[in-house]
């Protein structure tokens, strides 16, 4: 898929993915609401008012031996917690949802290093005390307070500066297996345990420039038990090393990981 378009708008792959996931989210929620009524053998209302907050959650139907029930899990949606620490005031916390987890890769060489940068302390300038209004020392700490079943990492290879967008050209390593250690996860989560993920798809951007280029996707095919490359109309199998070591100006842009208890071996 090309990144240059006839009109002046550039439709980015990550931006398009966000619209797609939001649409799937709404559709799955509506479907689950209808299924709950049919399980209870009730007629669903024609226009039911749905809670806006609930629309942010994914739903799946689970069958049990004693009957049917519904349970709610987040498939794509996770949460980040930002904590601002001042040396004289209380801690200010803010929780933000995400569908793709953005990682700054400008000063790192691997996904693991990028995750460490994400949760490292960031010194803040110009912060004042809420009591004295005087400047105080302050820093921000990011932690992951909720991880989804499908984790999508957005590698920020496009850099914006001076009203221009350029592409970062550098070697960058990622792995088939990804572990989230306790240092990355908020201690206030319901189950602050290490999480295991495994790669099942990669979207690459090919080209030296940010405003023009080509998208290629590698995905693990369950039936064939191998990796397949989708390049417009071309579909072919590729080796594991071809997935992790793209050549030329092809760089990983979106990494799709599955929680390990739901994955297949590569």
Buried (B, 14 or more C-beta within 10 A) or exposed (E): BEBEEEEEEEEBBBEEBBEEBBEEBEEBBBEBBEBBEEEEEEEEEEEEEEEEEEBBBBBEEEEEEEEEEEEEEBBBBBBBBBBBBBEEBEEBBEEEEBBBBBBEBEEBEBBBBBBBBBBEEBEBEEBEBEEEEEEBEBBBBBBBBBBBBBBBBBBBBBBEEEEEBBBBEEEBEBBBEBEBEEEBBBEEBEEBEEBBBBBBBBBBBBBEEBEEBBBBBBBBEEEEEEBBBBBEEEEEEEEEEEBBEBEEBBBBBBBBBBBEEEBEEB
